[in-house]
Amino acid sequence: MALIHGGDVESFIRDYGREPIDFSANSNPLGLPESAKRAVVDSLETADRYPDPLSRRLREALSEHYKVPVEGIFCAAGAAEVIFRIALAARPKKALLVAPSFAEYEIALRTVDCEVLFHDLEPEMDFVLTGSFLEDISEDIDIIFLCNPNNPTAKLIEPELLLRIADRCREKGVLLVLDECFNGFLDEPDRRSLRRCLPEYPNLVILGAFTKIYGMAGLRLGYCFSSDFELIRSLEKVGQPWCVSSLASAAGIAALGDSEYLKRSLELINIEREFLTIGLERCGVKVIGSSANFIFFLSPVPDLGELCREKGFLIRDCSNYRGLKKGYYRIAVRRREENIKLLEAISEIIAGAK
């Protein structure tokens, strides 16, 4: 089976017999919060019971944390599961996506035989979404998925344009699914989010996850918000009832209350993102996007990913994203000692190719 995402550590271990330094998956470099680890251990005592099929305590914690009505929250085993459930519940006939962006939107839509149209982001514009996207939003579009900041380009949609898109979708009766899984890493997360606008846009769904900001990729925990409570209820009906484990739920509740962990995470990422960006530019690569906790760039050595792998590093080769060619890469922001090692490896590779 061909794997299309980053984070495939197991394949590297099977090939080389050792652990890589993984820059291909965008999780928090601090790892799981200690508070979440303790919550997981404590919850093992009741792991013989079925988890709450309605994730009530977790939804209540999310409601309090993000100031969203609890009736407008659905939780699942990662944002990817929410994406697939939205496709199953909405059964759209025609969708509009941007390219490049997260592959799971198209994959989920194809499972319900949805026709998928694409708005291509221009490399000459550094893959920034512009007002021309509004022209593609018409009455025959049923659903749109947007990622802000976008994955893999690490580019943001300007707040004014995002509101114009939401207005246009409401006017045309289009379901707008806004993926904000990386929002928590931004300098102004509230200004960049449309959570505050949910009551005004019943056609809006906002995706979130504990995967990235809280380093819970292995626990699988995601959610969505909407003011369309009927849609939220429909998401519960299109999959198995126990989609959030009791261990993941306990970890999520604990993490939401750990403000100190979040503060340390953002301080580290802001410092190390700048360090990596400067270092990559000195190596001779073109840095295109650096929002959130990952960096998108164009390498002068097209096979940089394979050469980094030989040196023990996994970076995300983005050539399998629609609209991208060989040479585009994405790396996560990690700790200083790991970042130094990666930059040294990239510098050696590029110098050796000249």
PAKE-180918 format. One record per residue (C-alpha): residue in three letters; x, y negated, z negated. Coordinates in Angstrom, 2 decimals, m for minus. Last residue first. Example, Ala and Ser with C-alpha at 12.3 -4.5 7.8 and 13.67 -1.06 7.14 Angstrom:
BEGIN
[rec SER; [13.67; 1.06; m7.14]];
[rec ALA; [12.30; 4.50; m7.80]];
end
This chain:
BEGIN
[rec LYS; [27.05; m21.79; 6.88]];
[rec ALA; [25.34; m18.66; 5.54]];
[rec GLY; [27.78; m18.22; 2.65]];
[rec ALA; [27.01; m21.70; 1.32]];
[rec ILE; [23.26; m20.91; 1.41]];
[rec ILE; [23.70; m17.63; m0.45]];
[rec GLU; [26.13; m19.01; m3.03]];
[rec SER; [23.89; m22.00; m3.78]];
[rec ILE; [20.85; m19.71; m4.09]];
[rec ALA; [22.67; m17.49; m6.60]];
[rec GLU; [23.92; m20.43; m8.65]];
[rec LEU; [20.44; m21.95; m8.64]];
[rec LEU; [18.98; m18.65; m9.87]];
[rec LYS; [21.52; m18.37; m12.70]];
[rec ILE; [20.92; m21.95; m13.84]];
[rec ASN; [17.15; m21.41; m13.86]];
[rec GLU; [17.56; m18.30; m16.01]];
[rec GLU; [19.64; m20.15; m18.62]];
[rec ARG; [17.26; m23.14; m18.53]];
[rec ARG; [14.01; m21.22; m19.06]];
[rec ARG; [11.55; m20.64; m16.18]];
[rec VAL; [9.75; m22.71; m13.58]];
[rec ALA; [8.23; m20.39; m11.00]];
[rec ILE; [9.54; m20.17; m7.46]];
[rec ARG; [7.80; m20.54; m4.11]];
[rec TYR; [9.34; m19.92; m0.71]];
[rec TYR; [8.93; m20.98; 2.93]];
[rec GLY; [11.68; m19.62; 5.20]];
[rec LYS; [9.59; m17.30; 7.33]];
[rec LYS; [6.42; m18.96; 8.52]];
[rec LEU; [3.33; m20.37; 6.83]];
[rec GLY; [m0.22; m20.89; 8.12]];
[rec ARG; [m1.81; m17.86; 6.48]];
[rec TYR; [0.37; m16.81; 3.58]];
[rec ASN; [2.57; m13.81; 4.38]];
[rec SER; [5.59; m16.08; 4.93]];
[rec CYS; [5.41; m17.23; 1.31]];
[rec ASP; [8.35; m15.17; 0.00]];
[rec ARG; [7.96; m15.51; m3.76]];
[rec ILE; [11.25; m15.22; m5.63]];
[rec LEU; [12.51; m12.10; m7.38]];
[rec PHE; [16.10; m12.28; m8.61]];
[rec GLY; [18.66; m9.49; m9.09]];
[rec LYS; [21.36; m10.49; m6.59]];
[rec GLU; [19.97; m8.18; m3.89]];
[rec ARG; [16.58; m9.78; m4.50]];
[rec CYS; [18.08; m13.21; m3.85]];
[rec LEU; [19.25; m12.01; m0.44]];
[rec GLU; [15.81; m10.63; 0.41]];
[rec GLY; [14.12; m13.87; m0.61]];
[rec LEU; [16.60; m16.13; 1.19]];
[rec ASP; [15.84; m14.46; 4.55]];
[rec PRO; [15.03; m17.77; 6.28]];
[rec VAL; [18.25; m19.51; 5.16]];
[rec PRO; [17.63; m23.26; 5.56]];
[rec SER; [14.98; m22.81; 2.84]];
[rec LEU; [11.66; m24.62; 2.77]];
[rec PHE; [10.27; m25.32; m0.70]];
[rec PHE; [7.40; m24.85; m3.13]];
[rec ILE; [8.04; m25.30; m6.86]];
[rec PHE; [6.08; m23.83; m9.76]];
[rec ASN; [4.82; m24.83; m13.21]];
[rec ALA; [2.33; m27.56; m12.30]];
[rec SER; [3.24; m29.88; m9.43]];
[rec SER; [6.48; m29.39; m7.52]];
[rec GLY; [5.72; m29.54; m3.80]];
[rec ILE; [7.86; m29.87; m0.67]];
[rec VAL; [11.45; m29.29; m1.85]];
[rec LYS; [13.65; m29.08; 1.25]];
[rec VAL; [16.61; m26.82; 0.57]];
[rec GLY; [20.22; m27.97; 0.71]];
[rec CYS; [21.61; m26.59; m2.54]];
[rec ARG; [21.57; m30.10; m4.00]];
[rec GLU; [17.83; m30.20; m3.29]];
[rec LEU; [17.39; m26.94; m5.19]];
[rec GLY; [19.27; m28.28; m8.21]];
[rec ILE; [17.28; m31.51; m8.35]];
[rec THR; [14.00; m29.57; m8.21]];
[rec LEU; [15.19; m26.98; m10.73]];
[rec PHE; [16.18; m29.60; m13.33]];
[rec GLU; [12.96; m31.56; m12.74]];
[rec ARG; [10.90; m28.41; m13.26]];
[rec GLU; [13.01; m27.55; m16.31]];
[rec ILE; [12.21; m30.77; m18.18]];
[rec ASN; [8.50; m30.85; m17.39]];
[rec ILE; [8.18; m27.10; m18.02]];
[rec LEU; [9.81; m27.23; m21.45]];
[rec GLU; [7.73; m30.14; m22.68]];
[rec LEU; [4.55; m28.56; m21.31]];
[rec SER; [5.22; m25.26; m23.06]];
[rec ARG; [6.13; m26.85; m26.39]];
[rec LYS; [2.86; m28.79; m26.43]];
[rec LEU; [0.83; m25.72; m25.46]];
[rec TYR; [2.40; m23.66; m28.23]];
[rec GLU; [1.67; m26.43; m30.75]];
[rec SER; [m1.98; m26.57; m29.65]];
[rec ASP; [m2.61; m22.93; m30.58]];
[rec GLY; [m6.38; m22.86; m31.00]];
[rec LEU; [m7.08; m21.78; m27.45]];
[rec ALA; [m4.45; m19.06; m27.81]];
[rec ALA; [m6.27; m17.37; m30.70]];
[rec ILE; [m9.55; m17.14; m28.78]];
[rec GLY; [m7.75; m15.80; m25.70]];
[rec ALA; [m5.85; m13.16; m27.65]];
[rec ALA; [m9.05; m11.90; m29.30]];
[rec SER; [m10.79; m11.69; m25.92]];
[rec ALA; [m7.88; m9.85; m24.36]];
[rec LEU; [m7.86; m7.26; m27.16]];
[rec SER; [m11.65; m6.82; m27.08]];
[rec SER; [m11.42; m6.07; m23.37]];
[rec VAL; [m13.20; m8.32; m20.89]];
[rec CYS; [m15.08; m6.59; m18.03]];
[rec TRP; [m17.36; m4.53; m20.24]];
[rec PRO; [m20.57; m4.86; m18.21]];
[rec GLN; [m19.47; m3.47; m14.83]];
[rec GLY; [m20.03; m5.81; m11.92]];
[rec VAL; [m22.68; m7.77; m10.02]];
[rec LYS; [m25.06; m8.50; m12.90]];
[rec GLU; [m22.90; m10.78; m15.06]];
[rec LEU; [m22.18; m13.02; m12.07]];
[rec SER; [m25.93; m13.48; m11.63]];
[rec ARG; [m26.18; m14.97; m15.11]];
[rec ILE; [m23.61; m17.64; m14.22]];
[rec LEU; [m25.47; m18.39; m11.00]];
[rec GLU; [m28.67; m18.86; m12.98]];
[rec PHE; [m26.83; m21.21; m15.36]];
[rec ASP; [m25.97; m23.58; m12.53]];
[rec SER; [m24.01; m26.11; m14.63]];
[rec SER; [m20.90; m24.10; m13.82]];
[rec PHE; [m17.72; m22.95; m15.57]];
[rec CYS; [m15.52; m19.97; m14.72]];
[rec TYR; [m13.40; m17.49; m16.62]];
[rec GLY; [m10.20; m15.47; m16.62]];
[rec LEU; [m8.44; m12.88; m18.76]];
[rec ARG; [m6.21; m10.05; m17.56]];
[rec LEU; [m4.02; m8.88; m20.49]];
[rec GLY; [m0.94; m8.41; m18.31]];
[rec ALA; [m1.00; m11.92; m16.87]];
[rec MET; [m1.42; m13.47; m20.32]];
[rec GLY; [1.27; m16.17; m20.20]];
[rec TYR; [m0.92; m18.83; m21.85]];
[rec ILE; [m0.82; m21.40; m19.02]];
[rec LYS; [m0.67; m18.80; m16.26]];
[rec THR; [m2.95; m15.86; m16.99]];
[rec PHE; [m5.34; m17.57; m19.43]];
[rec ALA; [m7.56; m18.39; m16.48]];
[rec GLY; [m9.78; m21.05; m14.97]];
[rec LEU; [m12.23; m21.37; m12.09]];
[rec ILE; [m14.64; m24.29; m11.69]];
[rec VAL; [m17.99; m23.77; m9.96]];
[rec LEU; [m19.82; m26.71; m8.38]];
[rec ASN; [m23.25; m26.57; m6.68]];
[rec PRO; [m25.00; m27.90; m9.80]];
[rec TYR; [m22.91; m31.07; m9.36]];
[rec GLU; [m23.79; m33.92; m11.72]];
[rec PRO; [m23.67; m31.79; m14.88]];
[rec LEU; [m20.26; m30.38; m13.82]];
[rec CYS; [m18.59; m33.78; m13.42]];
[rec ARG; [m16.55; m33.71; m16.63]];
[rec ARG; [m15.06; m30.38; m15.55]];
[rec LEU; [m13.83; m31.96; m12.31]];
[rec SER; [m10.18; m31.80; m13.37]];
[rec ARG; [m7.32; m34.09; m12.28]];
[rec ARG; [m8.08; m36.77; m14.85]];
[rec ASP; [m8.36; m34.14; m17.57]];
[rec PRO; [m5.08; m32.45; m16.63]];
[rec GLU; [m2.97; m35.63; m16.59]];
[rec ASP; [0.64; m34.38; m16.72]];
[rec LEU; [m0.36; m31.09; m15.11]];
[rec PHE; [0.33; m27.64; m16.57]];
[rec GLY; [m3.26; m27.12; m17.72]];
[rec ASN; [m4.56; m27.52; m14.17]];
[rec PHE; [m2.85; m24.36; m12.91]];
[rec CYS; [m5.99; m22.18; m12.92]];
[rec GLU; [m8.09; m25.07; m11.60]];
[rec ASP; [m9.72; m23.19; m8.71]];
[rec LEU; [m12.64; m25.25; m7.42]];
[rec VAL; [m15.53; m23.25; m5.98]];
[rec LEU; [m17.86; m25.53; m4.03]];
[rec LEU; [m21.21; m24.02; m3.06]];
[rec VAL; [m22.46; m25.96; m0.02]];
[rec GLY; [m25.92; m27.57; 0.07]];
[rec LYS; [m24.91; m30.26; 2.57]];
[rec GLU; [m25.32; m33.23; 0.22]];
[rec ARG; [m23.81; m31.35; m2.72]];
[rec CYS; [m20.85; m30.31; m0.55]];
[rec ARG; [m20.34; m33.88; 0.65]];
[rec ASP; [m20.42; m35.24; m2.88]];
[rec ALA; [m17.93; m32.61; m4.08]];
[rec ILE; [m15.63; m33.43; m1.14]];
[rec ARG; [m15.89; m37.15; m1.91]];
[rec LEU; [m15.07; m36.38; m5.54]];
[rec LEU; [m11.97; m34.44; m4.49]];
[rec LEU; [m10.93; m37.28; m2.20]];
[rec GLU; [m11.03; m39.76; m5.08]];
[rec PRO; [m9.13; m37.39; m7.39]];
[rec GLU; [m6.27; m36.83; m4.88]];
[rec ILE; [m5.85; m33.14; m4.15]];
[rec LEU; [m2.60; m31.90; m5.64]];
[rec LYS; [0.26; m30.03; m3.96]];
[rec ALA; [2.11; m27.06; m5.46]];
[rec THR; [2.23; m25.50; m1.97]];
[rec PRO; [1.57; m21.90; m3.05]];
[rec ASN; [m1.07; m22.26; m4.50]];
[rec ASN; [m2.81; m25.63; m4.45]];
[rec PRO; [m3.01; m27.82; m7.49]];
[rec ASN; [m5.98; m27.77; m7.23]];
[rec CYS; [m7.20; m24.70; m5.31]];
[rec LEU; [m10.22; m25.07; m3.04]];
[rec PHE; [m12.82; m22.43; m2.14]];
[rec ILE; [m15.77; m23.48; 0.00]];
[rec ILE; [m19.15; m21.75; 0.33]];
[rec ASP; [m22.24; m21.69; 2.54]];
[rec ILE; [m21.05; m23.65; 5.58]];
[rec ASP; [m23.85; m24.06; 8.17]];
[rec GLU; [m24.80; m27.47; 6.82]];
[rec SER; [m21.37; m28.95; 7.56]];
[rec ILE; [m18.05; m29.53; 5.78]];
[rec ASP; [m15.39; m29.62; 8.52]];
[rec GLU; [m15.39; m33.43; 8.80]];
[rec LEU; [m14.64; m33.73; 5.08]];
[rec PHE; [m11.33; m31.94; 5.59]];
[rec SER; [m10.11; m34.90; 7.65]];
[rec GLY; [m9.91; m36.81; 4.37]];
[rec THR; [m6.53; m35.24; 3.66]];
[rec LEU; [m5.20; m32.09; 1.97]];
[rec VAL; [m1.41; m32.32; 1.60]];
[rec PHE; [0.58; m29.59; 3.38]];
[rec ASP; [3.79; m31.68; 3.52]];
[rec MET; [2.03; m33.98; 6.05]];
[rec GLU; [4.23; m32.71; 8.90]];
[rec PRO; [3.58; m29.20; 7.57]];
[rec GLU; [m0.13; m29.76; 8.33]];
[rec LEU; [m2.82; m28.03; 6.29]];
[rec ASP; [m5.05; m25.89; 8.51]];
[rec HIS; [m8.77; m25.95; 7.80]];
[rec PHE; [m9.90; m22.35; 8.13]];
[rec LEU; [m13.20; m20.63; 8.89]];
[rec VAL; [m14.24; m17.34; 7.29]];
[rec GLU; [m17.26; m15.32; 8.39]];
[rec CYS; [m18.54; m13.38; 5.40]];
[rec ASP; [m18.80; m9.61; 5.66]];
[rec VAL; [m19.29; m9.20; 1.88]];
[rec THR; [m15.81; m7.71; 1.32]];
[rec ARG; [m14.37; m10.35; 3.67]];
[rec LEU; [m15.20; m13.07; 1.14]];
[rec ALA; [m13.11; m11.39; m1.57]];
[rec ILE; [m10.08; m11.06; 0.72]];
[rec GLU; [m10.42; m14.66; 1.91]];
[rec TYR; [m10.45; m16.07; m1.61]];
[rec GLU; [m7.76; m13.65; m2.78]];
[rec ALA; [m5.14; m15.12; m0.44]];
[rec PHE; [m4.49; m18.28; m2.46]];
[rec SER; [m3.84; m21.16; m0.07]];
[rec PRO; [m2.19; m21.95; 3.26]];
[rec ALA; [m4.56; m22.62; 4.85]];
[rec VAL; [m7.73; m24.27; 3.61]];
[rec LEU; [m10.95; m22.32; 3.30]];
[rec LEU; [m14.46; m22.71; 4.71]];
[rec ALA; [m17.01; m19.94; 4.32]];
[rec LYS; [m19.90; m18.58; 6.39]];
[rec LYS; [m22.50; m15.94; 5.50]];
[rec PRO; [m22.25; m16.28; 1.73]];
[rec ARG; [m23.37; m13.38; m0.50]];
[rec ALA; [m23.58; m15.62; m3.61]];
[rec ALA; [m23.40; m12.85; m6.21]];
[rec LEU; [m20.88; m10.64; m4.44]];
[rec ALA; [m18.61; m13.51; m3.38]];
[rec ILE; [m18.82; m15.03; m6.86]];
[rec ARG; [m18.00; m11.62; m8.35]];
[rec PHE; [m14.87; m11.34; m6.21]];
[rec ILE; [m13.64; m14.75; m7.33]];
[rec VAL; [m14.44; m13.98; m10.99]];
[rec GLU; [m12.37; m10.81; m10.71]];
[rec ALA; [m9.43; m12.81; m9.39]];
[rec ALA; [m9.80; m15.29; m12.28]];
[rec GLY; [m8.77; m12.52; m14.66]];
[rec ALA; [m10.69; m9.69; m16.31]];
[rec ALA; [m13.93; m11.64; m16.69]];
[rec CYS; [m15.60; m14.51; m18.53]];
[rec PHE; [m18.66; m16.55; m17.51]];
[rec ILE; [m19.43; m19.98; m18.92]];
[rec GLY; [m22.42; m22.26; m18.25]];
[rec GLU; [m24.55; m21.00; m21.13]];
[rec VAL; [m21.72; m21.99; m23.49]];
[rec PRO; [m22.15; m25.61; m22.46]];
[rec VAL; [m18.75; m27.17; m21.57]];
[rec LYS; [m16.71; m29.27; m24.00]];
[rec TYR; [m13.40; m27.64; m22.96]];
[rec HIS; [m12.28; m26.31; m26.36]];
[rec GLU; [m15.72; m25.91; m27.93]];
[rec SER; [m17.16; m24.12; m24.91]];
[rec LEU; [m14.06; m21.98; m24.50]];
[rec ALA; [m14.34; m20.86; m28.13]];
[rec GLU; [m18.05; m20.12; m27.71]];
[rec ARG; [m17.31; m18.16; m24.53]];
[rec LEU; [m14.70; m16.12; m26.39]];
[rec ARG; [m17.07; m15.41; m29.26]];
[rec ARG; [m19.85; m14.40; m26.88]];
[rec SER; [m17.90; m12.17; m24.50]];
[rec LEU; [m21.27; m11.00; m23.09]];
[rec PRO; [m20.35; m7.30; m22.86]];
[rec ASP; [m18.93; m7.46; m26.42]];
[rec PRO; [m16.13; m4.91; m26.43]];
[rec TYR; [m16.92; m1.22; m26.94]];
[rec ARG; [m15.54; 0.08; m30.20]];
[rec ASP; [m12.38; 2.19; m30.66]];
[rec ALA; [m10.33; m1.00; m30.34]];
[rec THR; [m11.54; m2.10; m33.78]];
[rec GLU; [m8.24; m1.77; m35.65]];
[rec LEU; [m6.37; m2.79; m32.49]];
[rec SER; [m7.83; m6.29; m32.93]];
[rec ASP; [m5.16; m7.19; m35.48]];
[rec VAL; [m2.36; m6.38; m33.04]];
[rec VAL; [m3.99; m8.43; m30.28]];
[rec ALA; [m4.57; m11.36; m32.62]];
[rec ARG; [m0.94; m11.27; m33.76]];
[rec LYS; [0.21; m11.43; m30.14]];
[rec ALA; [m2.18; m14.31; m29.47]];
[rec SER; [m0.78; m16.34; m32.37]];
[rec GLU; [2.75; m15.61; m31.17]];
[rec PRO; [1.83; m17.19; m27.83]];
[rec LEU; [2.46; m14.87; m24.84]];
[rec GLY; [5.49; m15.79; m22.76]];
[rec LEU; [7.51; m18.98; m23.17]];
[rec PRO; [8.14; m19.09; m19.42]];
[rec ASN; [4.37; m19.55; m18.80]];
[rec SER; [3.39; m17.43; m15.82]];
[rec ASN; [3.96; m18.35; m12.19]];
[rec ALA; [5.02; m15.01; m10.70]];
[rec SER; [7.87; m14.85; m8.15]];
[rec PHE; [10.63; m16.17; m10.43]];
[rec ASP; [11.21; m12.74; m11.96]];
[rec ILE; [14.67; m12.03; m13.31]];
[rec PRO; [14.95; m8.39; m12.33]];
[rec GLU; [14.83; m5.37; m14.65]];
[rec ARG; [17.01; m2.36; m13.87]];
[rec GLY; [17.04; 0.89; m11.91]];
[rec TYR; [17.59; m0.84; m8.56]];
[rec ASP; [14.79; 0.40; m6.28]];
[rec ARG; [12.38; 1.70; m8.92]];
[rec ILE; [13.00; m1.36; m11.10]];
[rec PHE; [12.43; m3.67; m8.11]];
[rec SER; [9.16; m1.95; m7.26]];
[rec GLU; [8.02; m2.26; m10.89]];
[rec VAL; [8.66; m6.00; m11.03]];
[rec ASP; [6.02; m6.80; m8.43]];
[rec GLY; [5.26; m10.27; m9.84]];
[rec GLY; [4.39; m11.92; m6.54]];
[rec HIS; [1.32; m11.16; m4.45]];
[rec ILE; [0.66; m9.42; m1.13]];
[rec LEU; [1.41; m5.80; m1.98]];
[rec ALA; [1.39; m3.41; 0.99]];
[rec MET; [0.00; 0.00; 0.00]];
end
